[in-house]
Amino acid sequence: METTKKEVLTLSEGAYNEFKSFLASNNVTDSNIRISLAGYACSGPRFGLMVDAPGAEDLVATVNDINFIVEKNLYEEFEGFQILSSEENFGQGMVLRPNKVDDSAGGCSSCSGC
């Protein structure tokens, strides 16, 4: 496990508080949260969050009392992540976004509009 000062994950105080409330409302007490690639959809990559322990090939960003874990190769592909609060996401709910998206990757050529 490598702890890094790189911007693996950024989030505002409002996003942090909303995320903590989300964890509490789902009875999640573990402070190790992994960001993983869940696949690709028409609009690009989808990410998942899960409770997990950091491994040797992971980067860890600690924000207050939460450790966000990301595989090094996922970090390199997307150049880190950000969590936006509902307010920061124009009232559309809390969201996890990559810092970089390759428009040619993923999606589907036969999409009729998701």
The first five atom37 places (N, CA, C, CB, O) and aatype in JSON, in Angstrom:
{
  "aatype": [12, 6, 16, 16, 11, 11, 6, 19, 10, 16, 10, 15, 6, 7, 0, 18, 2, 6, 13, 11, 15, 13, 10, 0, 15, 2, 2, 19, 16, 3, 15, 2, 9, 1, 9, 15, 10, 0, 7, 18, 0, 4, 15, 7, 14, 1, 13, 7, 10, 12, 19, 3, 0, 14, 7, 0, 6, 3, 10, 19, 0, 16, 19, 2, 3, 9, 2, 13, 9, 19, 6, 11, 2, 10, 18, 6, 6, 13, 6, 7, 13, 5, 9, 10, 15, 15, 6, 6, 2, 13, 7, 5, 7, 12, 19, 10, 1, 14, 2, 11, 19, 3, 3, 15, 0, 7, 7, 4, 15, 15, 4, 15, 7, 4],
  "atom_mask": [
    [1, 1, 1, 1, 1],
    [1, 1, 1, 1, 1],
    [1, 1, 1, 1, 1],
    [1, 1, 1, 1, 1],
    [1, 1, 1, 1, 1],
    [1, 1, 1, 1, 1],
    [1, 1, 1, 1, 1],
    [1, 1, 1, 1, 1],
    [1, 1, 1, 1, 1],
    [1, 1, 1, 1, 1],
    [1, 1, 1, 1, 1],
    [1, 1, 1, 1, 1],
    [1, 1, 1, 1, 1],
    [1, 1, 1, 0, 1],
    [1, 1, 1, 1, 1],
    [1, 1, 1, 1, 1],
    [1, 1, 1, 1, 1],
    [1, 1, 1, 1, 1],
    [1, 1, 1, 1, 1],
    [1, 1, 1, 1, 1],
    [1, 1, 1, 1, 1],
    [1, 1, 1, 1, 1],
    [1, 1, 1, 1, 1],
    [1, 1, 1, 1, 1],
    [1, 1, 1, 1, 1],
    [1, 1, 1, 1, 1],
    [1, 1, 1, 1, 1],
    [1, 1, 1, 1, 1],
    [1, 1, 1, 1, 1],
    [1, 1, 1, 1, 1],
    [1, 1, 1, 1, 1],
    [1, 1, 1, 1, 1],
    [1, 1, 1, 1, 1],
    [1, 1, 1, 1, 1],
    [1, 1, 1, 1, 1],
    [1, 1, 1, 1, 1],
    [1, 1, 1, 1, 1],
    [1, 1, 1, 1, 1],
    [1, 1, 1, 0, 1],
    [1, 1, 1, 1, 1],
    [1, 1, 1, 1, 1],
    [1, 1, 1, 1, 1],
    [1, 1, 1, 1, 1],
    [1, 1, 1, 0, 1],
    [1, 1, 1, 1, 1],
    [1, 1, 1, 1, 1],
    [1, 1, 1, 1, 1],
    [1, 1, 1, 0, 1],
    [1, 1, 1, 1, 1],
    [1, 1, 1, 1, 1],
    [1, 1, 1, 1, 1],
    [1, 1, 1, 1, 1],
    [1, 1, 1, 1, 1],
    [1, 1, 1, 1, 1],
    [1, 1, 1, 0, 1],
    [1, 1, 1, 1, 1],
    [1, 1, 1, 1, 1],
    [1, 1, 1, 1, 1],
    [1, 1, 1, 1, 1],
    [1, 1, 1, 1, 1],
    [1, 1, 1, 1, 1],
    [1, 1, 1, 1, 1],
    [1, 1, 1, 1, 1],
    [1, 1, 1, 1, 1],
    [1, 1, 1, 1, 1],
    [1, 1, 1, 1, 1],
    [1, 1, 1, 1, 1],
    [1, 1, 1, 1, 1],
    [1, 1, 1, 1, 1],
    [1, 1, 1, 1, 1],
    [1, 1, 1, 1, 1],
    [1, 1, 1, 1, 1],
    [1, 1, 1, 1, 1],
    [1, 1, 1, 1, 1],
    [1, 1, 1, 1, 1],
    [1, 1, 1, 1, 1],
    [1, 1, 1, 1, 1],
    [1, 1, 1, 1, 1],
    [1, 1, 1, 1, 1],
    [1, 1, 1, 0, 1],
    [1, 1, 1, 1, 1],
    [1, 1, 1, 1, 1],
    [1, 1, 1, 1, 1],
    [1, 1, 1, 1, 1],
    [1, 1, 1, 1, 1],
    [1, 1, 1, 1, 1],
    [1, 1, 1, 1, 1],
    [1, 1, 1, 1, 1],
    [1, 1, 1, 1, 1],
    [1, 1, 1, 1, 1],
    [1, 1, 1, 0, 1],
    [1, 1, 1, 1, 1],
    [1, 1, 1, 0, 1],
    [1, 1, 1, 1, 1],
    [1, 1, 1, 1, 1],
    [1, 1, 1, 1, 1],
    [1, 1, 1, 1, 1],
    [1, 1, 1, 1, 1],
    [1, 1, 1, 1, 1],
    [1, 1, 1, 1, 1],
    [1, 1, 1, 1, 1],
    [1, 1, 1, 1, 1],
    [1, 1, 1, 1, 1],
    [1, 1, 1, 1, 1],
    [1, 1, 1, 1, 1],
    [1, 1, 1, 0, 1],
    [1, 1, 1, 0, 1],
    [1, 1, 1, 1, 1],
    [1, 1, 1, 1, 1],
    [1, 1, 1, 1, 1],
    [1, 1, 1, 1, 1],
    [1, 1, 1, 1, 1],
    [1, 1, 1, 0, 1],
    [1, 1, 1, 1, 1]
  ],
  "atom_positions": [
    [[0.85, -1.17, 0.0], [0.0, 0.0, 0.0], [0.89, 1.23, 0.0], [-0.97, 0.0, 1.22], [1.84, 1.32, 0.78]],
    [[0.58, 2.17, -0.88], [1.34, 3.41, -0.96], [0.41, 4.57, -0.6], [1.96, 3.6, -2.37], [-0.65, 4.74, -1.2]],
    [[0.83, 5.35, 0.38], [0.09, 6.57, 0.69], [0.73, 7.67, -0.12], [0.09, 6.89, 2.24], [1.96, 7.78, -0.18]],
    [[-0.08, 8.49, -0.73], [0.44, 9.45, -1.68], [-0.09, 10.85, -1.4], [0.11, 9.04, -3.09], [-1.16, 11.01, -0.82]],
    [[0.66, 11.84, -1.82], [0.2, 13.22, -1.73], [-0.42, 13.66, -3.05], [1.36, 14.15, -1.34], [-0.88, 14.79, -3.16]],
    [[-0.43, 12.78, -4.05], [-1.07, 13.09, -5.33], [-2.55, 13.32, -5.09], [-0.85, 11.94, -6.36], [-3.11, 12.88, -4.09]],
    [[-3.15, 14.02, -6.02], [-4.59, 14.26, -5.9], [-5.35, 13.03, -6.39], [-5.01, 15.53, -6.71], [-5.9, 13.03, -7.49]],
    [[-5.37, 12.01, -5.59], [-6.1, 10.79, -5.91], [-7.59, 11.08, -5.9], [-5.75, 9.66, -4.93], [-8.34, 10.6, -6.75]],
    [[-8.01, 11.87, -4.92], [-9.43, 12.2, -4.77], [-9.55, 13.58, -4.14], [-10.16, 11.12, -3.91], [-8.84, 13.92, -3.2]],
    [[-10.46, 14.36, -4.69], [-10.78, 15.65, -4.08], [-12.27, 15.71, -3.78], [-10.35, 16.82, -5.01], [-13.09, 15.15, -4.51]],
    [[-12.6, 16.38, -2.7], [-13.99, 16.63, -2.37], [-14.05, 17.81, -1.41], [-14.66, 15.38, -1.77], [-13.16, 18.0, -0.57]],
    [[-15.1, 18.57, -1.54], [-15.3, 19.74, -0.69], [-15.79, 19.28, 0.68], [-16.31, 20.74, -1.33], [-16.12, 18.11, 0.88]],
    [[-15.84, 20.22, 1.62], [-16.36, 19.9, 2.94], [-17.83, 19.47, 2.85], [-16.21, 21.12, 3.87], [-18.26, 18.56, 3.55]],
    [[-18.6, 20.14, 1.97], [-20.0, 19.75, 1.78], [-20.14, 18.35, 1.22], [0.0, 0.0, 0.0], [-21.01, 17.58, 1.65]],
    [[-19.29, 18.0, 0.26], [-19.32, 16.65, -0.32], [-18.9, 15.61, 0.71], [-18.41, 16.57, -1.56], [-19.47, 14.53, 0.78]],
    [[-17.9, 15.95, 1.52], [-17.45, 15.04, 2.58], [-18.61, 14.79, 3.55], [-16.22, 15.63, 3.34], [-18.9, 13.64, 3.88]],
    [[-19.28, 15.86, 4.0], [-20.38, 15.69, 4.95], [-21.52, 14.88, 4.36], [-20.89, 17.06, 5.4], [-22.12, 14.05, 5.05]],
    [[-21.83, 15.11, 3.09], [-22.89, 14.34, 2.43], [-22.48, 12.87, 2.29], [-23.21, 14.93, 1.04], [-23.31, 11.97, 2.47]],
    [[-21.22, 12.63, 1.96], [-20.73, 11.26, 1.83], [-20.77, 10.54, 3.18], [-19.29, 11.25, 1.26], [-21.17, 9.38, 3.25]],
    [[-20.37, 11.23, 4.25], [-20.43, 10.63, 5.59], [-21.87, 10.28, 5.96], [-19.84, 11.58, 6.64], [-22.12, 9.23, 6.55]],
    [[-22.81, 11.15, 5.62], [-24.23, 10.87, 5.89], [-24.7, 9.67, 5.09], [-25.09, 12.09, 5.55], [-25.47, 8.84, 5.59]],
    [[-24.24, 9.58, 3.83], [-24.58, 8.44, 2.99], [-24.07, 7.14, 3.62], [-23.99, 8.63, 1.57], [-24.79, 6.15, 3.67]],
    [[-22.82, 7.14, 4.09], [-22.27, 5.95, 4.74], [-23.08, 5.59, 5.98], [-20.79, 6.17, 5.12], [-23.42, 4.42, 6.18]],
    [[-23.39, 6.58, 6.8], [-24.13, 6.33, 8.03], [-25.53, 5.79, 7.73], [-24.24, 7.61, 8.87], [-26.0, 4.87, 8.42]],
    [[-26.2, 6.34, 6.73], [-27.56, 5.88, 6.4], [-27.57, 4.46, 5.85], [-28.2, 6.82, 5.4], [-28.6, 3.8, 5.85]],
    [[-26.41, 3.99, 5.39], [-26.3, 2.62, 4.89], [-25.56, 1.71, 5.87], [-25.58, 2.61, 3.54], [-25.12, 0.62, 5.52]],
    [[-25.43, 2.19, 7.11], [-24.79, 1.43, 8.19], [-23.37, 0.98, 7.86], [-25.62, 0.22, 8.53], [-22.94, -0.1, 8.27]],
    [[-22.64, 1.8, 7.11], [-21.25, 1.5, 6.79], [-20.37, 2.16, 7.84], [-20.87, 1.99, 5.35], [-20.35, 3.38, 7.97]],
    [[-19.65, 1.34, 8.6], [-18.8, 1.87, 9.66], [-17.31, 1.76, 9.32], [-19.08, 1.14, 10.95], [-16.48, 2.37, 9.99]],
    [[-16.97, 1.0, 8.3], [-15.57, 0.86, 7.88], [-15.12, 2.14, 7.19], [-15.39, -0.37, 6.94], [-15.9, 2.76, 6.47]],
    [[-13.9, 2.53, 7.41], [-13.41, 3.79, 6.82], [-12.52, 3.58, 5.6], [-12.64, 4.56, 7.87], [-11.9, 4.53, 5.12]],
    [[-12.44, 2.35, 5.08], [-11.66, 2.05, 3.87], [-12.61, 1.85, 2.7], [-10.77, 0.78, 4.09], [-13.29, 0.83, 2.6]],
    [[-12.66, 2.84, 1.8], [-13.59, 2.81, 0.67], [-12.8, 2.75, -0.63], [-14.52, 4.06, 0.69], [-12.01, 3.64, -0.94]],
    [[-13.03, 1.67, -1.39], [-12.36, 1.49, -2.68], [-13.18, 2.07, -3.82], [-12.08, 0.01, -2.93], [-14.39, 1.87, -3.9]],
    [[-12.5, 2.8, -4.7], [-13.09, 3.27, -5.95], [-12.69, 2.27, -7.01], [-12.62, 4.75, -6.32], [-11.5, 2.01, -7.21]],
    [[-13.67, 1.7, -7.71], [-13.36, 0.7, -8.73], [-14.1, 1.01, -10.02], [-13.72, -0.72, -8.24], [-15.12, 1.71, -10.01]],
    [[-13.59, 0.5, -11.11], [-14.25, 0.65, -12.4], [-15.31, -0.43, -12.5], [-13.22, 0.55, -13.59], [-15.01, -1.62, -12.44]],
    [[-16.57, -0.01, -12.66], [-17.68, -0.95, -12.74], [-18.01, -1.33, -14.18], [-18.91, -0.35, -12.07], [-18.77, -2.26, -14.41]],
    [[-17.43, -0.61, -15.14], [-17.67, -0.91, -16.55], [-17.91, 0.36, -17.33], [0.0, 0.0, 0.0], [-17.73, 1.47, -16.83]],
    [[-18.31, 0.18, -18.58], [-18.57, 1.3, -19.46], [-20.01, 1.27, -19.93], [-17.61, 1.29, -20.67], [-20.58, 0.2, -20.15]],
    [[-20.58, 2.44, -20.07], [-21.94, 2.58, -20.61], [-21.87, 3.59, -21.74], [-22.96, 3.04, -19.5], [-20.79, 4.09, -22.07]],
    [[-22.98, 3.88, -22.33], [-23.01, 4.82, -23.45], [-22.41, 6.17, -23.1], [-24.44, 5.01, -23.92], [-21.81, 6.82, -23.96]],
    [[-22.57, 6.59, -21.87], [-22.06, 7.89, -21.46], [-20.64, 7.84, -20.91], [-22.96, 8.49, -20.43], [-20.13, 8.85, -20.43]],
    [[-19.99, 6.67, -20.97], [-18.6, 6.57, -20.53], [-18.43, 5.63, -19.36], [0.0, 0.0, 0.0], [-19.28, 4.78, -19.11]],
    [[-17.32, 5.78, -18.63], [-17.02, 4.86, -17.53], [-17.96, 5.04, -16.35], [-15.6, 5.05, -17.08], [-18.44, 6.14, -16.07]],
    [[-18.22, 3.93, -15.67], [-19.03, 3.91, -14.45], [-18.13, 3.4, -13.34], [-20.33, 3.03, -14.62], [-17.32, 2.49, -13.55]],
    [[-18.28, 3.98, -12.16], [-17.43, 3.6, -11.04], [-18.27, 3.11, -9.88], [-16.56, 4.78, -10.6], [-19.42, 3.51, -9.71]],
    [[-17.68, 2.25, -9.1], [-18.34, 1.72, -7.93], [-17.53, 2.04, -6.69], [0.0, 0.0, 0.0], [-16.33, 2.3, -6.76]],
    [[-18.19, 2.01, -5.56], [-17.55, 2.19, -4.27], [-17.85, 0.96, -3.43], [-18.04, 3.5, -3.56], [-18.97, 0.47, -3.42]],
    [[-16.83, 0.47, -2.72], [-17.02, -0.69, -1.86], [-16.08, -0.63, -0.69], [-16.82, -1.99, -2.64], [-15.02, 0.0, -0.76]],
    [[-16.44, -1.26, 0.38], [-15.56, -1.38, 1.53], [-14.51, -2.43, 1.18], [-16.36, -1.77, 2.83], [-14.83, -3.52, 0.72]],
    [[-13.24, -2.08, 1.39], [-12.15, -2.99, 1.05], [-10.89, -2.55, 1.77], [-11.92, -3.04, -0.5], [-10.8, -1.41, 2.24]],
    [[-9.93, -3.43, 1.87], [-8.64, -3.1, 2.47], [-7.65, -2.73, 1.36], [-8.09, -4.29, 3.32], [-7.71, -3.3, 0.27]],
    [[-6.76, -1.8, 1.63], [-5.76, -1.44, 0.62], [-4.76, -2.57, 0.41], [-5.03, -0.17, 1.02], [-4.44, -3.32, 1.33]],
    [[-4.28, -2.68, -0.84], [-3.28, -3.67, -1.18], [-1.98, -3.02, -1.62], [0.0, 0.0, 0.0], [-1.85, -1.79, -1.59]],
    [[-1.04, -3.84, -2.01], [0.3, -3.36, -2.38], [0.29, -2.46, -3.61], [1.22, -4.53, -2.62], [1.15, -1.59, -3.74]],
    [[-0.65, -2.65, -4.52], [-0.69, -1.88, -5.77], [-1.68, -0.73, -5.72], [-1.04, -2.79, -6.93], [-2.12, -0.24, -6.76]],
    [[-2.03, -0.29, -4.53], [-3.03, 0.75, -4.36], [-2.43, 2.08, -3.93], [-4.07, 0.32, -3.35], [-1.36, 2.12, -3.32]],
    [[-3.13, 3.14, -4.26], [-2.86, 4.46, -3.73], [-3.97, 4.76, -2.73], [-2.79, 5.55, -4.87], [-5.11, 4.33, -2.92]],
    [[-3.65, 5.48, -1.68], [-4.64, 5.79, -0.65], [-4.65, 7.29, -0.42], [-4.33, 5.03, 0.68], [-3.62, 7.9, -0.18]],
    [[-5.83, 7.86, -0.49], [-6.04, 9.27, -0.17], [-6.88, 9.32, 1.1], [-6.73, 10.06, -1.35], [-8.01, 8.84, 1.11]],
    [[-6.34, 9.9, 2.15], [-7.07, 10.0, 3.4], [-7.69, 11.39, 3.5], [-6.15, 9.72, 4.61], [-6.99, 12.4, 3.46]],
    [[-9.0, 11.41, 3.64], [-9.74, 12.66, 3.8], [-10.44, 12.57, 5.15], [-10.77, 12.89, 2.62], [-11.38, 11.8, 5.34]],
    [[-9.96, 13.38, 6.08], [-10.43, 13.34, 7.46], [-10.29, 11.92, 7.99], [-11.91, 13.83, 7.56], [-9.16, 11.48, 8.23]],
    [[-11.37, 11.2, 8.18], [-11.31, 9.85, 8.74], [-11.65, 8.76, 7.73], [-12.23, 9.74, 9.91], [-11.9, 7.62, 8.12]],
    [[-11.66, 9.09, 6.45], [-11.98, 8.1, 5.41], [-10.76, 7.89, 4.53], [-13.2, 8.56, 4.55], [-10.13, 8.85, 4.07]],
    [[-10.42, 6.62, 4.29], [-9.35, 6.26, 3.37], [-9.98, 5.84, 2.04], [-8.46, 5.11, 3.95], [-10.69, 4.83, 1.98]],
    [[-9.71, 6.61, 0.99], [-10.19, 6.26, -0.34], [-9.06, 5.53, -1.05], [-10.63, 7.53, -1.14], [-7.94, 6.03, -1.15]],
    [[-9.36, 4.33, -1.54], [-8.37, 3.43, -2.13], [-8.61, 3.33, -3.63], [-8.43, 2.03, -1.47], [-9.74, 3.16, -4.08]],
    [[-7.53, 3.45, -4.4], [-7.61, 3.37, -5.86], [-6.41, 2.57, -6.36], [-7.66, 4.81, -6.52], [-5.28, 2.8, -5.92]],
    [[-6.64, 1.62, -7.26], [-5.51, 0.92, -7.89], [-4.68, 1.92, -8.67], [-6.01, -0.23, -8.82], [-5.22, 2.84, -9.29]],
    [[-3.36, 1.74, -8.65], [-2.47, 2.68, -9.34], [-2.83, 2.83, -10.81], [-1.03, 2.21, -9.22], [-2.85, 3.95, -11.33]],
    [[-3.13, 1.72, -11.5], [-3.43, 1.81, -12.94], [-4.74, 2.56, -13.2], [-3.51, 0.41, -13.55], [-4.86, 3.23, -14.22]],
    [[-5.71, 2.46, -12.29], [-6.96, 3.2, -12.44], [-6.71, 4.69, -12.24], [-8.03, 2.68, -11.43], [-7.27, 5.53, -12.96]],
    [[-5.88, 5.02, -11.27], [-5.51, 6.41, -11.05], [-4.81, 6.98, -12.29], [-4.6, 6.54, -9.81], [-5.12, 8.08, -12.73]],
    [[-3.87, 6.23, -12.83], [-3.12, 6.7, -13.99], [-4.02, 6.89, -15.2], [-2.0, 5.73, -14.34], [-3.83, 7.84, -15.96]],
    [[-4.99, 6.02, -15.39], [-5.9, 6.13, -16.53], [-6.81, 7.35, -16.42], [-6.73, 4.86, -16.66], [-7.06, 8.03, -17.42]],
    [[-7.31, 7.62, -15.23], [-8.31, 8.68, -15.06], [-7.78, 9.92, -14.32], [-9.49, 8.14, -14.31], [-8.52, 10.87, -14.09]],
    [[-6.51, 9.9, -13.96], [-5.84, 11.03, -13.31], [-6.53, 11.51, -12.04], [-5.73, 12.19, -14.26], [-6.56, 12.7, -11.75]],
    [[-7.08, 10.58, -11.3], [-7.72, 10.89, -10.04], [-9.22, 11.08, -10.19], [0.0, 0.0, 0.0], [-9.78, 10.96, -11.28]],
    [[-9.86, 11.37, -9.06], [-11.31, 11.43, -9.0], [-11.76, 12.6, -8.14], [-11.88, 10.12, -8.45], [-10.98, 13.18, -7.38]],
    [[-13.04, 12.92, -8.26], [-13.65, 13.94, -7.42], [-15.05, 13.48, -7.05], [-13.68, 15.32, -8.14], [-15.76, 12.86, -7.84]],
    [[-15.43, 13.81, -5.84], [-16.8, 13.58, -5.4], [-17.44, 14.95, -5.27], [-16.85, 12.77, -4.04], [-16.93, 15.83, -4.58]],
    [[-18.57, 15.1, -5.94], [-19.33, 16.35, -5.87], [-20.57, 16.14, -5.02], [-19.72, 16.85, -7.29], [-21.22, 15.1, -5.11]],
    [[-20.89, 17.12, -4.2], [-22.12, 17.06, -3.41], [-23.31, 17.27, -4.34], [-22.11, 18.13, -2.27], [-23.15, 17.65, -5.5]],
    [[-24.5, 17.03, -3.82], [-25.72, 17.28, -4.6], [-25.78, 18.73, -5.06], [-26.97, 16.93, -3.78], [-26.15, 19.02, -6.19]],
    [[-25.41, 19.63, -4.17], [-25.43, 21.06, -4.51], [-24.43, 21.38, -5.62], [-25.13, 21.92, -3.27], [-24.75, 22.11, -6.55]],
    [[-23.23, 20.82, -5.52], [-22.2, 21.05, -6.54], [-22.57, 20.41, -7.88], [-20.86, 20.51, -6.06], [-22.09, 20.83, -8.93]],
    [[-23.43, 19.4, -7.82], [-23.88, 18.68, -9.02], [-25.25, 19.2, -9.46], [-23.94, 17.16, -8.75], [-26.04, 18.46, -10.04]],
    [[-25.52, 20.46, -9.2], [-26.73, 21.15, -9.66], [-28.01, 20.43, -9.24], [-26.7, 21.28, -11.17], [-28.97, 20.35, -10.01]],
    [[-28.01, 19.89, -8.0], [-29.2, 19.25, -7.47], [-29.47, 17.86, -8.01], [0.0, 0.0, 0.0], [-30.54, 17.3, -7.77]],
    [[-28.51, 17.29, -8.74], [-28.71, 15.97, -9.36], [-28.19, 14.82, -8.5], [-28.03, 15.93, -10.71], [-28.07, 13.7, -9.0]],
    [[-27.89, 15.06, -7.25], [-27.38, 14.02, -6.36], [-25.87, 13.99, -6.32], [0.0, 0.0, 0.0], [-25.2, 14.53, -7.21]],
    [[-25.36, 13.37, -5.3], [-23.92, 13.23, -5.14], [-23.37, 12.37, -6.28], [-23.57, 12.6, -3.75], [-24.02, 11.42, -6.72]],
    [[-22.16, 12.7, -6.75], [-21.59, 11.97, -7.89], [-20.08, 11.81, -7.73], [-21.92, 12.7, -9.21], [-19.4, 12.68, -7.2]],
    [[-19.58, 10.67, -8.21], [-18.14, 10.4, -8.29], [-17.75, 10.54, -9.75], [-17.78, 8.98, -7.72], [-18.32, 9.87, -10.61]],
    [[-16.77, 11.39, -10.03], [-16.35, 11.63, -11.42], [-14.84, 11.46, -11.55], [-16.77, 13.03, -11.89], [-14.1, 11.79, -10.63]],
    [[-14.38, 10.96, -12.69], [-12.94, 10.93, -12.95], [-12.47, 12.32, -13.37], [-12.59, 9.89, -14.05], [-13.26, 13.13, -13.86]],
    [[-11.2, 12.59, -13.17], [-10.64, 13.88, -13.6], [-10.4, 13.9, -15.11], [-9.34, 14.16, -12.87], [-10.41, 14.97, -15.71]],
    [[-10.19, 12.74, -15.71], [-9.92, 12.66, -17.15], [-10.76, 11.54, -17.75], [-8.4, 12.44, -17.44], [-10.82, 10.44, -17.19]],
    [[-11.39, 11.81, -18.87], [-12.16, 10.78, -19.58], [-11.71, 10.77, -21.02], [-13.71, 11.04, -19.48], [-11.66, 11.81, -21.68]],
    [[-11.37, 9.59, -21.52], [-11.0, 9.41, -22.92], [-12.3, 9.16, -23.68], [-9.97, 8.22, -23.12], [-12.92, 8.11, -23.54]],
    [[-12.72, 10.12, -24.49], [-13.99, 10.01, -25.21], [-14.04, 8.84, -26.18], [-14.26, 11.28, -25.96], [-15.13, 8.42, -26.56]],
    [[-12.88, 8.31, -26.58], [-12.88, 7.2, -27.51], [-13.02, 5.85, -26.81], [-11.61, 7.22, -28.34], [-13.21, 4.83, -27.48]],
    [[-12.92, 5.83, -25.5], [-12.99, 4.57, -24.75], [-14.41, 4.32, -24.29], [-12.03, 4.61, -23.54], [-15.13, 5.25, -23.92]],
    [[-14.8, 3.06, -24.3], [-16.09, 2.66, -23.76], [-17.25, 3.13, -24.61], [0.0, 0.0, 0.0], [-17.1, 3.52, -25.77]],
    [[-18.4, 3.08, -24.0], [-19.62, 3.47, -24.74], [-20.02, 2.37, -25.69], [0.0, 0.0, 0.0], [-19.44, 1.29, -25.7]],
    [[-21.01, 2.65, -26.48], [-21.44, 1.66, -27.45], [-21.84, 2.38, -28.74], [-22.63, 0.81, -26.9], [-22.49, 3.42, -28.72]],
    [[-21.44, 1.81, -29.82], [-21.71, 2.45, -31.11], [-23.15, 2.3, -31.54], [-20.8, 1.88, -32.16], [-23.61, 3.03, -32.42]],
    [[-23.88, 1.37, -30.95], [-25.27, 1.14, -31.34], [-26.26, 1.82, -30.41], [-25.55, -0.34, -31.38], [-27.45, 1.52, -30.44]],
    [[-25.77, 2.72, -29.59], [-26.62, 3.37, -28.59], [-27.7, 4.23, -29.28], [-25.77, 4.25, -27.63], [-27.42, 4.99, -30.21]],
    [[-28.9, 4.08, -28.79], [-29.99, 4.9, -29.32], [-30.37, 6.0, -28.34], [-31.23, 4.02, -29.63], [-31.42, 6.64, -28.46]],
    [[-29.51, 6.21, -27.38], [-29.76, 7.27, -26.38], [-30.12, 6.68, -25.05], [0.0, 0.0, 0.0], [-31.22, 6.16, -24.87]],
    [[-29.2, 6.75, -24.12], [-29.44, 6.2, -22.77], [-30.19, 7.17, -21.92], [-28.13, 5.82, -22.09], [-30.48, 6.88, -20.76]]
  ]
}
